[in-house]
Amino acid sequence: MPGRLIARLADAFFGSAERERLGQAIDETWSDFEDQIHRSAGKALQSPWAQTAVRNLLDAEQRLVSSRFEQGWICALTAQRAILGNPDNSKRIERAAIALRREADKITGWRSKAISDLICGPKGELRPDLMDDPERVIQAVALRDDFAHNNYFKIGLRRRHLRQLFRIMLIAILACLVASYFGKLPALYNDTRQLCLVILFGVLGACVSVGQGLLSSEVSAKIPAQQIGAFVIWMRPAVGAAAALASLAILDANNTINIFNFKNAEWSGVVGLLAFAAGYSERFIVGAIEKLSTAQKS
């Protein structure tokens, strides 16, 4: 519950791309549904496809309000498939099959082959009997939607693991500050003001790194890939703070291995700079995580 409350507060202050995208899809589906009903002069309102569409659109709106976006998409896409089954607009089936034939190229695994078997002939052309058997196209669209749901489920699992790591990292940084305040850490870390300075400069360095990366990133990346990378961006300032804390250990090790040409008494002049550099270099620490985004092919 606290995590969901924090997420809602974040949406209220900063907005939510997921919420806006789902809300727009629901609005467009309602408009499409109303257009179909208008074309039938209201006669189709009691038909099975219309009742299924209305029920799922109402469910999608409820999921949108409760920030259950994945379930909301499932309901919205189910409503779109129900509208596709309107027998009074059979030409739409053909248009959906044409688009799906090209879209199937980015779908992998058995679903791609099943979609091809459903809507295409032996030579890859659309089946001539699709207008007589529209359920083939609707089932193919359902397979496409199921492929998307499967991808977003995997993304949700990864985001959950990253969220737990993020919380552990924040707790560890806070524990360092509290222990430093009460003098329970080695002498190097017991200067709480210096420790706060290190964490602050580490966060600033990570923010500069994130901003630079966002400015140079391509917006053409597929949405599932961007979904994975979005939460990593929020983690990176905390990673920068952790890296900056580690820089203090590097300064302490300087007494033994002489990495830098200065003594302990001169730390105050470079500790902020080194912490900023450590925070900025967090991009190398999260490089392995970011590969999850580029590895997405869907």
C-alpha positions in Angstrom: 0.0 0.0 0.0 2.7 2.6 0.8 4.4 1.9 -2.5 1.2 2.3 -4.4 0.5 5.6 -2.6 4.0 6.9 -3.4 3.5 5.9 -7.1 0.2 7.8 -7.2 1.8 10.9 -5.6 4.6 10.7 -8.1 2.0 10.5 -10.9 0.2 13.5 -9.5 3.3 15.7 -9.4 5.3 14.5 -12.4 2.7 12.9 -14.6 2.7 9.3 -15.9 3.4 8.4 -19.5 1.8 5.0 -18.9 -1.4 6.6 -17.6 -1.7 9.1 -20.4 -1.1 6.4 -23.1 -3.7 4.0 -21.6 -6.2 6.8 -21.1 -5.8 7.9 -24.8 -6.2 4.3 -26.0 -9.4 4.0 -23.9 -10.8 7.3 -25.3 -10.0 6.3 -28.9 -11.7 2.9 -28.4 -14.8 4.6 -26.9 -14.9 6.9 -30.0 -14.6 3.9 -32.3 -17.3 2.1 -30.4 -19.7 5.1 -30.6 -19.0 5.4 -34.3 -20.0 1.8 -34.8 -23.2 2.2 -32.8 -24.0 5.4 -34.7 -23.6 3.6 -38.0 -26.1 1.0 -36.9 -28.6 3.7 -35.7 -28.3 2.2 -32.2 -29.5 -1.2 -33.3 -26.2 -2.9 -32.4 -26.1 -1.7 -28.9 -27.7 -4.9 -27.6 -25.5 -7.2 -29.7 -23.0 -9.5 -28.0 -19.9 -7.7 -29.4 -21.2 -4.3 -28.2 -21.9 -5.5 -24.6 -18.5 -7.2 -24.4 -16.8 -3.9 -25.6 -18.7 -1.8 -23.1 -18.0 -4.1 -20.2 -14.2 -4.3 -21.0 -14.0 -0.5 -21.5 -15.6 0.2 -18.2 -13.2 -2.3 -16.6 -10.2 -0.6 -18.3 -11.3 2.8 -16.9 -11.4 1.3 -13.4 -7.9 -0.2 -13.8 -6.7 3.2 -15.0 -8.0 4.9 -11.9 -6.3 2.3 -9.6 -3.0 2.6 -11.6 -3.2 -1.1 -12.7 -2.1 -0.3 -16.2 -1.2 -3.8 -17.4 -4.7 -5.1 -16.5 -6.2 -1.9 -18.1 -4.4 -2.7 -21.4 -5.7 -6.2 -21.4 -9.3 -4.9 -21.0 -8.9 -2.2 -23.6 -7.4 -4.6 -26.2 -10.2 -7.1 -25.5 -12.7 -4.3 -26.2 -10.9 -3.5 -29.5 -11.2 -7.1 -30.6 -14.8 -7.2 -29.7 -15.4 -4.1 -31.9 -13.5 -5.8 -34.6 -16.1 -8.6 -34.5 -18.9 -6.3 -35.5 -20.5 -8.2 -38.4 -21.8 -4.9 -40.0 -18.3 -3.7 -40.7 -16.7 -6.7 -42.3 -14.3 -4.7 -44.4 -12.5 -3.9 -41.2 -11.5 -7.5 -40.9 -9.6 -7.3 -44.2 -7.8 -4.1 -43.2 -6.8 -5.6 -39.9 -5.5 -8.7 -41.6 -3.4 -6.6 -44.0 -1.8 -4.7 -41.2 -1.3 -7.8 -39.0 0.4 -9.6 -41.9 3.2 -6.9 -41.8 3.2 -6.5 -38.0 3.8 -10.2 -37.6 7.4 -9.7 -38.7 8.3 -8.3 -35.3 6.6 -11.1 -33.4 8.9 -14.0 -32.5 8.3 -17.6 -31.6 5.4 -19.8 -32.2 2.9 -16.9 -32.2 4.4 -15.6 -35.4 3.9 -18.9 -37.2 0.4 -19.3 -35.8 -0.6 -15.8 -37.0 0.7 -16.7 -40.4 -1.2 -19.9 -40.5 -4.4 -18.2 -39.4 -4.5 -15.4 -42.0 -2.1 -16.4 -44.8 -2.1 -19.0 -47.5 0.8 -21.4 -48.4 2.6 -18.6 -50.4 2.3 -15.9 -47.7 -0.7 -14.2 -49.3 -3.8 -13.4 -47.4 -6.4 -16.1 -47.4 -9.3 -15.4 -49.7 -11.9 -16.7 -47.2 -11.1 -14.3 -44.4 -14.3 -12.4 -44.9 -16.3 -15.6 -44.4 -14.4 -16.6 -41.3 -13.5 -13.4 -39.4 -12.7 -15.3 -36.3 -9.4 -16.2 -37.9 -8.3 -12.6 -37.9 -9.7 -11.9 -34.4 -7.7 -14.9 -33.1 -4.6 -13.7 -34.8 -5.0 -10.3 -33.2 -5.4 -12.0 -29.9 -2.1 -13.8 -30.4 -0.4 -10.5 -31.2 -1.9 -8.9 -28.0 -0.8 -12.0 -26.0 2.7 -11.6 -27.3 2.7 -8.0 -26.0 1.3 -9.0 -22.6 4.0 -11.6 -22.3 6.7 -9.0 -22.9 5.2 -6.6 -20.4 5.0 -9.4 -17.8 8.7 -10.0 -18.2 9.4 -6.3 -17.9 7.2 -6.2 -14.7 9.3 -8.9 -13.1 12.6 -7.1 -13.9 11.2 -3.8 -12.6 10.1 -5.6 -9.4 13.6 -6.9 -8.8 15.2 -3.5 -9.6 12.7 -1.8 -7.3 13.8 -4.1 -4.4 17.5 -3.4 -5.1 16.7 0.3 -5.2 15.0 0.2 -1.8 17.9 -1.8 -0.3 20.4 0.7 -1.7 18.5 3.6 -0.2 18.2 1.9 3.2 22.0 1.2 3.1 22.8 4.8 2.4 20.5 6.0 5.1 22.0 3.5 7.5 25.5 4.9 6.8 24.3 8.4 7.6 22.7 7.3 10.9 25.7 5.2 11.9 28.0 8.1 11.0 26.0 10.5 13.1 26.3 8.3 16.2 30.0 7.6 15.5 29.6 3.9 14.9 31.6 3.7 11.7 35.4 3.8 11.2 37.0 7.2 11.6 37.0 7.8 7.8 33.1 7.8 7.8 32.3 9.4 11.1 32.4 12.9 9.8 28.7 13.2 9.0 29.0 16.5 7.3 31.7 15.2 5.0 29.6 12.1 4.4 26.6 14.2 3.4 28.8 16.2 1.0 30.1 13.0 -0.6 26.5 11.6 -1.1 25.3 15.0 -2.4 28.1 15.3 -5.0 27.7 11.7 -6.0 24.0 12.3 -6.7 24.8 15.5 -8.6 27.4 13.6 -10.7 24.9 10.8 -11.5 22.2 13.4 -12.5 24.6 15.0 -14.9 25.4 11.6 -16.3 21.7 10.7 -16.7 20.9 14.0 -18.3 23.7 13.7 -20.8 22.6 10.2 -21.7 18.9 11.2 -22.1 19.9 14.1 -24.5 21.9 11.7 -26.7 19.5 8.8 -26.6 17.3 7.8 -29.5 13.5 8.2 -29.2 12.9 5.5 -31.8 13.6 2.7 -29.3 10.6 0.3 -28.9 8.3 0.9 -26.0 9.1 -2.3 -24.1 12.8 -1.4 -24.2 12.1 2.1 -22.9 9.9 0.6 -20.1 12.9 -1.3 -18.8 15.3 1.6 -19.0 12.8 4.1 -17.4 13.1 2.6 -13.9 16.9 2.3 -14.2 17.1 6.1 -14.7 15.5 6.6 -11.3 18.0 4.2 -9.7 21.1 5.9 -11.1 21.3 8.8 -8.6 21.3 6.3 -5.8 24.0 4.2 -7.6 26.0 7.4 -7.9 25.7 8.1 -4.2 26.9 4.6 -3.4 29.8 5.0 -5.8 30.7 8.3 -4.1 30.8 6.6 -0.7 33.1 4.0 -2.2 35.4 6.8 -3.3 36.1 7.5 0.4 37.5 4.0 0.7 39.7 4.8 -2.2 41.0 7.9 -0.4 41.7 5.8 2.7 43.5 3.2 0.6 45.7 6.0 -0.8 47.7 5.8 2.4 48.9 2.3 1.5 49.0 2.1 -2.3 49.6 5.8 -3.1 47.0 6.3 -5.9 47.0 10.1 -5.5 49.9 12.4 -4.7 48.4 14.0 -1.6 48.1 13.3 2.1 45.1 12.8 4.3 45.2 16.4 5.4 44.5 17.5 1.9 41.3 15.5 1.5 38.9 18.4 2.0 40.1 20.0 -1.3 39.4 17.0 -3.5 36.7 14.9 -1.7 33.9 16.7 -3.4 35.5 16.5 -6.8 36.2 12.8 -6.4 32.7 12.1 -5.2 31.2 14.0 -8.2 33.5 12.0 -10.6 32.4 8.7 -8.9 28.8 9.6 -9.2 29.2 10.6 -12.9 31.0 7.3 -13.6 27.9 5.3 -12.3 27.1 4.8 -16.0 29.8 2.1 -16.1 28.2 0.4 -13.0 24.7 0.2 -14.6 26.0 -0.7 -18.0 25.0 -4.3 -17.5 21.5 -3.3 -16.5 21.0 -1.1 -19.5 21.9 -4.0 -21.8 18.5 -5.4 -20.8 16.9 -2.6 -22.8 18.9 -3.1 -26.0 18.4 -6.8 -25.8 14.6 -6.5 -26.3 13.5 -7.4 -29.8 9.8 -6.9 -29.4 
